[in-house]
């Protein structure tokens, strides 16, 4: 009989569904969420909505939560310190096993992913939740450095955070003629640094057929960027496409791109870009949940520190495209060897098997 596994989330994200589908082939899986279900498809696992109340920024699941979770053999949860009900699970009397699934260190737009920073009181609470659990799932190995000997490394499993890509091999004859940005258009991502660097590189090369800049995404800066392109008469050089949700259409943009650039955020688009064989370019200290650590500088992507460096990278990509095509091949090989959805799913399955043995 398959073990009954409950996975507690705030949002059932669309990108996670391919991973959960693989897990559901091995266990009787239920995914419960509090805020949002992004999937509109029929899924091969049970999905339930949890009612909650918020008091002072802390979330509490309404009546019946602990009785509900007691029906499962394993409960996997997102250990956000704001989610009291989830984080309380390791501390109550129970027969089921609990596993937090997390990036391993608190990080956000306001708090950089810094493995060397000092732990504050919230970190210590977060760490205690991890320590009291039966196993732990991290997105990457790197946070083990942050926790040192505080956590039992034998009960830490790695489920490499990633996204699914279409099964498309790189075409050696494909014309690579663009630079790509994919993501929500926030100022924090320094999209204007990319546009300025692109225009400087284009001016310096003075090429009639320079690389095209494709910007894919929607967000608070969309109208401002649209106005800037019109004001500077850049319509022939930069295309603002808006959001693209169709994966085949998105993969076509990647197939034409020499680089995928996001100056100050390196999230799951790093893995999307690698999966499609395009090197990712970002700042060395970019906002990240750890995904930036997949980039091996000058081997499968590029890390830079100043706007002038980004100008040089774009200029070099135009002059030496073969270098970046090779980096893209390396990126795709890295993705296939380390970061497919199967890798992510089986990291979680290994943790489940560990607590049940």
CORVENBEL-V811426 format. One record per pair of residues at least 12 apart in sequence whose C-alpha atoms are under 6 Angstrom apart, sorted by the first residue. I is the first residue (numbers start at 1). J is the second residue. D is the distance in Angstrom with one decimal. If there is no record, write none. Layout:
i=I j=J d=D
i=I j=J d=D
This chain:
i=2 j=27 d=5.2
i=2 j=28 d=5.8
i=3 j=27 d=5.5
i=3 j=28 d=5.9
i=4 j=28 d=4.8
i=4 j=72 d=5.1
i=4 j=73 d=5.2
i=5 j=28 d=6.0
i=5 j=29 d=5.0
i=5 j=72 d=5.8
i=5 j=73 d=6.0
i=5 j=74 d=4.8
i=5 j=75 d=5.8
i=6 j=30 d=4.9
i=6 j=31 d=5.9
i=6 j=75 d=4.8
i=7 j=31 d=4.7
i=7 j=75 d=5.9
i=7 j=76 d=4.7
i=7 j=77 d=5.8
i=8 j=32 d=5.0
i=8 j=33 d=6.0
i=8 j=77 d=4.6
i=9 j=33 d=4.7
i=9 j=78 d=5.9
i=10 j=33 d=5.0
i=10 j=34 d=4.9
i=10 j=35 d=5.4
i=11 j=33 d=5.6
i=11 j=35 d=5.5
i=11 j=36 d=4.8
i=11 j=37 d=5.9
i=12 j=37 d=4.7
i=12 j=38 d=6.0
i=13 j=38 d=5.3
i=14 j=38 d=5.3
i=14 j=39 d=5.4
i=15 j=163 d=5.8
i=19 j=341 d=5.5
i=19 j=345 d=5.2
i=23 j=345 d=5.8
i=29 j=45 d=5.5
i=30 j=45 d=5.8
i=30 j=46 d=4.5
i=30 j=47 d=5.7
i=31 j=47 d=4.9
i=32 j=47 d=5.7
i=32 j=48 d=4.8
i=32 j=49 d=5.7
i=33 j=49 d=5.3
i=33 j=50 d=5.9
i=34 j=49 d=5.9
i=34 j=50 d=4.9
i=58 j=82 d=4.7
i=59 j=82 d=6.0
i=59 j=83 d=4.8
i=59 j=84 d=5.9
i=60 j=84 d=5.8
i=60 j=85 d=5.4
i=61 j=85 d=6.0
i=73 j=96 d=4.8
i=74 j=96 d=5.4
i=74 j=97 d=4.7
i=74 j=98 d=5.8
i=75 j=98 d=4.9
i=76 j=98 d=5.8
i=76 j=99 d=4.6
i=76 j=100 d=5.6
i=77 j=100 d=4.9
i=77 j=101 d=6.0
i=78 j=100 d=5.7
i=78 j=101 d=5.5
i=79 j=100 d=5.8
i=90 j=132 d=5.7
i=90 j=133 d=5.3
i=98 j=133 d=5.6
i=98 j=134 d=5.6
i=99 j=133 d=5.9
i=99 j=135 d=5.1
i=99 j=136 d=5.3
i=100 j=136 d=5.3
i=101 j=137 d=4.6
i=102 j=138 d=5.2
i=103 j=138 d=5.4
i=103 j=139 d=5.0
i=104 j=138 d=5.5
i=104 j=143 d=5.3
i=112 j=287 d=5.8
i=115 j=146 d=5.1
i=131 j=151 d=5.8
i=135 j=155 d=4.8
i=136 j=156 d=4.7
i=137 j=156 d=5.8
i=137 j=157 d=4.8
i=137 j=158 d=5.7
i=138 j=158 d=5.0
i=139 j=158 d=5.7
i=139 j=159 d=5.1
i=139 j=160 d=4.7
i=139 j=161 d=5.0
i=140 j=158 d=5.7
i=140 j=160 d=5.7
i=157 j=347 d=6.0
i=157 j=351 d=6.0
i=158 j=347 d=5.3
i=159 j=344 d=4.1
i=159 j=347 d=4.2
i=159 j=348 d=5.9
i=160 j=339 d=5.8
i=160 j=344 d=4.8
i=162 j=271 d=5.8
i=164 j=341 d=6.0
i=176 j=256 d=4.5
i=176 j=257 d=5.4
i=176 j=258 d=5.6
i=177 j=211 d=5.2
i=177 j=256 d=5.8
i=178 j=211 d=4.8
i=178 j=212 d=4.5
i=178 j=213 d=5.7
i=178 j=257 d=4.6
i=178 j=258 d=6.0
i=179 j=213 d=4.8
i=179 j=257 d=5.3
i=179 j=258 d=5.9
i=179 j=259 d=5.1
i=179 j=260 d=6.0
i=180 j=213 d=6.0
i=180 j=214 d=5.0
i=180 j=260 d=4.6
i=181 j=215 d=4.8
i=181 j=216 d=6.0
i=181 j=260 d=5.7
i=181 j=261 d=5.4
i=182 j=216 d=4.8
i=182 j=217 d=5.9
i=183 j=217 d=5.0
i=184 j=217 d=5.1
i=184 j=218 d=5.3
i=184 j=219 d=5.2
i=185 j=218 d=5.6
i=185 j=219 d=4.5
i=185 j=221 d=5.4
i=186 j=221 d=5.9
i=189 j=264 d=4.6
i=189 j=265 d=5.3
i=190 j=263 d=5.6
i=190 j=264 d=5.8
i=197 j=311 d=4.7
i=201 j=311 d=5.4
i=201 j=315 d=5.1
i=212 j=237 d=5.4
i=213 j=238 d=4.7
i=214 j=238 d=6.0
i=214 j=239 d=5.1
i=215 j=240 d=4.9
i=216 j=241 d=5.2
i=216 j=242 d=5.3
i=216 j=243 d=5.6
i=217 j=242 d=4.7
i=217 j=243 d=4.1
i=218 j=242 d=5.3
i=218 j=243 d=5.4
i=259 j=278 d=5.8
i=259 j=279 d=5.5
i=260 j=280 d=4.9
i=261 j=280 d=5.9
i=261 j=281 d=4.7
i=262 j=282 d=5.3
i=263 j=282 d=4.6
i=263 j=283 d=5.5
i=264 j=283 d=5.8
i=264 j=286 d=4.4
i=264 j=287 d=5.8
i=265 j=286 d=5.0
i=265 j=287 d=4.6
i=265 j=288 d=6.0
i=266 j=288 d=5.1
i=266 j=292 d=5.3
i=267 j=288 d=5.4
i=267 j=291 d=5.4
i=274 j=331 d=4.8
i=274 j=332 d=5.0
i=274 j=335 d=6.0
i=275 j=332 d=5.1
i=275 j=335 d=5.5
i=277 j=328 d=4.4
i=277 j=329 d=5.4
i=277 j=331 d=5.6
i=277 j=332 d=4.5
i=278 j=328 d=4.3
i=279 j=300 d=5.6
i=279 j=301 d=4.4
i=279 j=327 d=5.8
i=279 j=328 d=4.8
i=280 j=301 d=4.8
i=281 j=301 d=5.8
i=281 j=302 d=4.7
i=281 j=303 d=5.9
i=282 j=303 d=5.3
i=283 j=303 d=5.2
i=283 j=304 d=4.8
i=283 j=305 d=5.5
i=284 j=303 d=4.9
i=284 j=304 d=5.5
i=299 j=327 d=5.6
i=300 j=327 d=4.6
i=300 j=330 d=5.2
i=300 j=331 d=4.5
